[in-house]
Amino acid sequence: MNDQDLTAFAPVAPPTPEIRLTLLAAPSSVVLARHLVRYSLTSWGCDRELVQDSMLVMSEIVTNAVAAARGREIRLRCTFQGEAPLLECWDPNPTLPTFTDAPETAETGRGLAIVAAYAKATGTRPSATGQGKVIWALMPT
């Protein structure tokens, strides 16, 4: 038996779990986004605290997308990057969200600060198609 014969028995890495969901940019989509994250991360064996924190982060990201793209389509993605959950939301509006220093009593304007407080890393990138943007958050493990 030569080395080439041994590669037939080499273990194959399991695929990275991933769930995608397309929604209408409406306030009710925030609730659905939370359910998506809870279902995904719970079924993938994440601990309760990480699931709860991830639900909060995704709801803040989706709230921004709903405001940016009201009545249009948004797309959510929940997967892993290495061992860490990666949460993403695409919307068709190319305008990037801005970080504001909103007071604690404000009803709006604190979403990005909340995301930054709970995520290990966060950011934005243009869509691969050139239409819109993706807001993402990599959660701590």
Backbone as CSV, one residue per row, in Angstrom:
resi,resn,N_x,N_y,N_z,CA_x,CA_y,CA_z,C_x,C_y,C_z
1,MET,0.846,-1.169,0.000,0.000,0.000,0.000,0.893,1.234,0.000
2,ASN,0.646,2.188,-0.914,1.454,3.405,-0.963,0.697,4.569,-0.305
3,ASP,1.341,5.755,-0.252,0.754,6.923,0.399,-0.564,7.349,-0.240
4,GLN,-0.699,7.199,-1.536,-1.937,7.584,-2.202,-3.102,6.725,-1.738
5,ASP,-2.831,5.460,-1.467,-3.888,4.568,-0.992,-4.370,4.987,0.397
6,LEU,-3.482,5.539,1.220,-3.853,5.952,2.577,-4.751,7.180,2.592
7,THR,-4.648,8.033,1.588,-5.490,9.235,1.583,-6.964,8.891,1.449
8,ALA,-7.275,7.734,0.935,-8.674,7.322,0.823,-9.304,7.138,2.200
9,PHE,-8.479,6.918,3.215,-8.994,6.696,4.560,-8.850,7.917,5.466
10,ALA,-8.375,9.024,4.925,-8.193,10.233,5.731,-9.559,10.778,6.138
11,PRO,-9.694,11.204,7.387,-10.988,11.744,7.829,-11.309,13.051,7.094
12,VAL,-12.559,13.251,6.828,-13.033,14.464,6.173,-13.627,15.362,7.251
13,ALA,-13.242,16.609,7.247,-13.777,17.556,8.229,-15.271,17.750,7.996
14,PRO,-16.047,17.772,9.070,-17.487,17.990,8.895,-17.745,19.400,8.367
15,PRO,-18.805,19.578,7.617,-19.093,20.913,7.099,-19.456,21.863,8.241
16,THR,-19.174,23.131,8.050,-19.537,24.145,9.040,-21.045,24.319,9.007
17,PRO,-21.706,24.216,10.165,-23.157,24.408,10.166,-23.511,25.841,9.771
18,GLU,-24.618,25.981,9.088,-25.032,27.301,8.614,-26.537,27.301,8.396
19,ILE,-27.176,28.378,8.814,-28.597,28.574,8.535,-28.758,29.976,7.965
20,ARG,-29.541,30.074,6.897,-29.833,31.357,6.254,-31.336,31.559,6.243
21,LEU,-31.741,32.817,6.315,-33.168,33.146,6.300,-33.351,34.493,5.618
22,THR,-34.290,34.563,4.693,-34.644,35.812,4.024,-35.970,36.290,4.592
23,LEU,-36.012,37.570,4.967,-37.198,38.148,5.593,-37.526,39.493,4.975
24,LEU,-38.737,39.935,5.210,-39.139,41.293,4.882,-38.605,42.203,5.979
25,ALA,-38.074,43.350,5.613,-37.550,44.292,6.610,-38.729,44.966,7.299
26,ALA,-39.221,44.295,8.326,-40.346,44.775,9.123,-40.028,44.507,10.586
27,PRO,-40.621,45.275,11.498,-40.311,45.069,12.921,-40.503,43.628,13.403
28,SER,-41.465,42.911,12.862,-41.685,41.520,13.285,-40.509,40.616,12.924
29,SER,-39.675,41.026,11.989,-38.509,40.230,11.599,-37.478,40.136,12.718
30,VAL,-37.465,41.094,13.611,-36.519,41.062,14.731,-36.800,39.840,15.605
31,VAL,-38.067,39.567,15.853,-38.449,38.398,16.651,-38.028,37.114,15.940
32,LEU,-38.267,37.041,14.642,-37.879,35.856,13.871,-36.360,35.664,13.876
33,ALA,-35.613,36.758,13.831,-34.155,36.677,13.876,-33.689,36.091,15.208
34,ARG,-34.314,36.502,16.290,-33.967,35.963,17.608,-34.236,34.458,17.658
35,HIS,-35.384,34.041,17.103,-35.722,32.615,17.071,-34.722,31.826,16.236
36,LEU,-34.304,32.397,15.109,-33.308,31.739,14.248,-32.025,31.476,15.023
37,VAL,-31.546,32.475,15.733,-30.300,32.334,16.498,-30.478,31.330,17.628
38,ARG,-31.570,31.425,18.352,-31.797,30.486,19.455,-31.855,29.049,18.938
39,TYR,-32.623,28.823,17.888,-32.724,27.477,17.322,-31.361,26.968,16.848
40,SER,-30.661,27.797,16.081,-29.375,27.391,15.504,-28.357,27.053,16.578
41,LEU,-28.095,28.005,17.449,-27.019,27.816,18.425,-27.358,26.752,19.464
42,THR,-28.616,26.631,19.825,-29.006,25.572,20.766,-28.813,24.206,20.131
43,SER,-29.242,24.056,18.881,-29.096,22.758,18.219,-27.632,22.428,17.931
44,TRP,-26.773,23.437,17.871,-25.355,23.208,17.633,-24.574,23.053,18.935
45,GLY,-25.263,23.039,20.073,-24.626,22.730,21.350,-24.007,23.899,22.092
46,CYS,-24.351,25.127,21.733,-23.795,26.294,22.438,-24.455,26.435,23.810
47,ASP,-23.715,27.011,24.758,-24.269,27.166,26.097,-25.307,28.290,26.138
48,ARG,-26.120,28.243,27.163,-27.278,29.140,27.292,-26.888,30.623,27.260
49,GLU,-25.823,31.000,27.961,-25.411,32.407,28.004,-24.998,32.906,26.620
50,LEU,-24.247,32.093,25.888,-23.845,32.473,24.531,-25.063,32.600,23.625
51,VAL,-26.017,31.703,23.771,-27.244,31.775,22.970,-27.987,33.076,23.269
52,GLN,-28.150,33.402,24.542,-28.867,34.628,24.932,-28.155,35.885,24.419
53,ASP,-26.844,35.934,24.597,-26.078,37.086,24.121,-26.169,37.217,22.598
54,SER,-26.116,36.090,21.909,-26.183,36.100,20.447,-27.559,36.542,19.958
55,MET,-28.602,36.144,20.668,-29.950,36.587,20.312,-30.061,38.109,20.422
56,LEU,-29.501,38.663,21.485,-29.524,40.116,21.664,-28.762,40.816,20.548
57,VAL,-27.578,40.323,20.241,-26.753,40.937,19.194,-27.464,40.886,17.847
58,MET,-28.006,39.726,17.479,-28.698,39.626,16.190,-29.916,40.544,16.151
59,SER,-30.630,40.663,17.257,-31.805,41.539,17.247,-31.399,42.994,17.026
60,GLU,-30.267,43.414,17.563,-29.797,44.787,17.342,-29.368,44.996,15.890
61,ILE,-28.681,44.009,15.335,-28.249,44.108,13.938,-29.462,44.167,13.009
62,VAL,-30.435,43.315,13.257,-31.634,43.274,12.405,-32.480,44.536,12.585
63,THR,-32.536,45.067,13.785,-33.268,46.324,13.999,-32.692,47.428,13.115
64,ASN,-31.366,47.505,13.017,-30.731,48.491,12.128,-31.065,48.217,10.668
65,ALA,-31.075,46.947,10.277,-31.397,46.598,8.890,-32.841,46.947,8.554
66,VAL,-33.739,46.709,9.483,-35.153,47.051,9.268,-35.299,48.554,9.065
67,ALA,-34.597,49.334,9.868,-34.662,50.796,9.715,-34.066,51.249,8.382
68,ALA,-33.019,50.568,7.932,-32.335,50.964,6.695,-33.066,50.515,5.439
69,ALA,-33.858,49.461,5.544,-34.438,48.858,4.335,-35.931,48.579,4.474
70,ARG,-36.622,49.352,5.258,-38.037,49.119,5.561,-38.817,48.680,4.319
71,GLY,-39.500,47.529,4.450,-40.346,47.021,3.381,-39.621,46.261,2.291
72,ARG,-38.312,46.196,2.382,-37.532,45.456,1.380,-37.025,44.160,2.000
73,GLU,-36.282,43.419,1.259,-35.769,42.131,1.705,-34.483,42.298,2.508
74,ILE,-34.349,41.499,3.572,-33.090,41.384,4.311,-32.748,39.900,4.400
75,ARG,-31.478,39.597,4.594,-31.036,38.198,4.670,-30.176,38.002,5.914
76,LEU,-30.484,36.947,6.643,-29.755,36.621,7.863,-28.938,35.357,7.644
77,ARG,-27.829,35.283,8.356,-26.985,34.093,8.305,-26.410,33.843,9.686
78,CYS,-26.484,32.607,10.114,-25.921,32.182,11.392,-25.035,30.988,11.101
79,THR,-23.749,31.093,11.453,-22.791,30.029,11.163,-21.672,30.090,12.195
80,PHE,-20.568,29.463,11.909,-19.396,29.520,12.781,-18.183,29.974,11.987
81,GLN,-17.317,30.699,12.654,-15.984,30.996,12.143,-15.047,30.404,13.175
82,GLY,-14.437,29.299,12.835,-13.686,28.543,13.830,-14.667,27.980,14.842
83,GLU,-14.435,28.266,16.111,-15.321,27.794,17.176,-16.365,28.839,17.577
84,ALA,-16.302,30.030,16.982,-17.159,31.138,17.410,-18.362,31.329,16.487
85,PRO,-19.543,31.570,17.068,-20.700,31.883,16.237,-20.484,33.194,15.475
86,LEU,-20.870,33.178,14.216,-20.809,34.362,13.360,-22.227,34.701,12.954
87,LEU,-22.662,35.921,13.264,-24.005,36.399,12.953,-23.897,37.476,11.893
88,GLU,-24.705,37.366,10.837,-24.643,38.334,9.746,-26.044,38.740,9.312
89,CYS,-26.147,39.979,8.847,-27.399,40.471,8.276,-27.063,41.362,7.087
90,TRP,-27.656,41.036,5.935,-27.506,41.834,4.716,-28.760,42.669,4.538
91,ASP,-28.568,43.917,4.112,-29.701,44.723,3.661,-29.283,45.472,2.402
92,PRO,-30.251,45.889,1.581,-29.919,46.483,0.290,-29.458,47.932,0.336
93,ASN,-29.514,48.560,1.490,-29.111,49.954,1.618,-27.590,50.026,1.797
94,PRO,-26.873,50.718,0.901,-25.410,50.759,1.013,-24.889,51.673,2.128
95,THR,-25.750,52.492,2.710,-25.322,53.419,3.756,-24.936,52.647,5.013
96,LEU,-23.717,52.882,5.481,-23.237,52.192,6.670,-23.830,52.814,7.926
97,PRO,-24.138,51.989,8.922,-24.640,52.550,10.176,-23.534,53.332,10.869
98,THR,-23.931,54.309,11.634,-22.951,55.121,12.352,-23.106,54.920,13.850
99,PHE,-21.991,54.890,14.512,-21.956,54.758,15.962,-22.282,56.111,16.576
100,THR,-23.265,56.146,17.454,-23.613,57.387,18.135,-23.402,57.211,19.627
101,ASP,-23.147,58.298,20.282,-22.958,58.280,21.727,-24.285,58.662,22.384
102,ALA,-25.269,57.777,22.259,-26.608,58.048,22.786,-26.612,57.881,24.302
103,PRO,-27.361,58.728,24.988,-27.457,58.573,26.448,-28.200,57.278,26.803
104,GLU,-27.963,56.777,28.015,-28.590,55.534,28.457,-30.103,55.602,28.446
105,THR,-30.663,56.784,28.550,-32.112,56.935,28.581,-32.731,56.998,27.180
106,ALA,-31.903,57.087,26.147,-32.415,57.171,24.774,-33.061,55.852,24.363
107,GLU,-34.146,55.948,23.587,-34.833,54.755,23.112,-34.193,54.191,21.854
108,THR,-33.394,54.969,21.159,-32.712,54.507,19.956,-31.273,54.999,19.975
109,GLY,-30.459,54.436,19.086,-29.095,54.930,18.929,-28.032,54.171,19.689
110,ARG,-28.423,53.130,20.440,-27.431,52.387,21.227,-27.140,50.998,20.667
111,GLY,-27.754,50.628,19.553,-27.633,49.278,19.016,-26.216,48.850,18.730
112,LEU,-25.452,49.688,18.043,-24.070,49.323,17.712,-23.198,49.220,18.959
113,ALA,-23.481,50.039,19.954,-22.729,49.950,21.214,-23.026,48.628,21.919
114,ILE,-24.273,48.194,21.863,-24.646,46.912,22.462,-23.950,45.772,21.726
115,VAL,-23.975,45.818,20.405,-23.305,44.785,19.604,-21.824,44.734,19.950
116,ALA,-21.175,45.882,20.006,-19.739,45.938,20.311,-19.441,45.418,21.719
117,ALA,-20.359,45.638,22.646,-20.140,45.202,24.025,-20.206,43.676,24.170
118,TYR,-21.019,43.026,23.372,-21.211,41.576,23.504,-20.372,40.757,22.526
119,ALA,-20.032,41.307,21.387,-19.308,40.559,20.356,-17.798,40.636,20.579
120,LYS,-17.104,39.603,20.128,-15.635,39.617,20.155,-15.109,40.555,19.076
121,ALA,-15.797,40.586,17.943,-15.447,41.464,16.827,-16.726,41.755,16.051
122,THR,-16.774,42.905,15.442,-17.939,43.299,14.656,-17.489,44.192,13.514
123,GLY,-18.295,44.270,12.492,-17.934,45.134,11.380,-18.977,45.149,10.288
124,THR,-18.633,45.849,9.228,-19.489,45.933,8.051,-18.627,45.667,6.825
125,ARG,-19.288,45.202,5.782,-18.583,45.026,4.510,-19.599,45.197,3.393
126,PRO,-19.144,45.656,2.245,-20.051,45.734,1.097,-20.489,44.319,0.710
127,SER,-21.662,44.218,0.167,-22.144,42.928,-0.312,-21.265,42.439,-1.457
128,ALA,-21.137,41.138,-1.582,-20.346,40.554,-2.669,-20.915,40.919,-4.039
129,THR,-22.208,41.198,-4.094,-22.853,41.570,-5.357,-22.703,43.059,-5.663
130,GLY,-22.201,43.815,-4.683,-22.085,45.259,-4.861,-23.347,46.007,-4.491
131,GLN,-24.384,45.287,-4.084,-25.636,45.914,-3.672,-25.814,45.742,-2.175
132,GLY,-25.872,46.837,-1.472,-26.117,46.771,-0.042,-24.867,46.492,0.765
133,LYS,-25.099,46.057,2.003,-24.009,45.830,2.952,-24.343,44.655,3.844
134,VAL,-23.325,44.132,4.488,-23.466,43.078,5.484,-22.919,43.612,6.798
135,ILE,-23.727,43.499,7.829,-23.282,43.814,9.178,-23.038,42.456,9.857
136,TRP,-21.893,42.299,10.496,-21.576,41.012,11.102,-21.061,41.175,12.524
137,ALA,-21.215,40.099,13.292,-20.686,40.061,14.656,-20.156,38.658,14.921
138,LEU,-18.936,38.583,15.368,-18.314,37.324,15.773,-18.404,37.269,17.297
139,MET,-19.088,36.255,17.788,-19.323,36.156,19.223,-18.148,35.481,19.916
140,PRO,-17.945,35.755,21.194,-16.864,35.088,21.929,-17.212,33.631,22.173
141,THR,-16.190,32.802,22.346,-16.436,31.386,22.634,-16.273,31.112,24.098
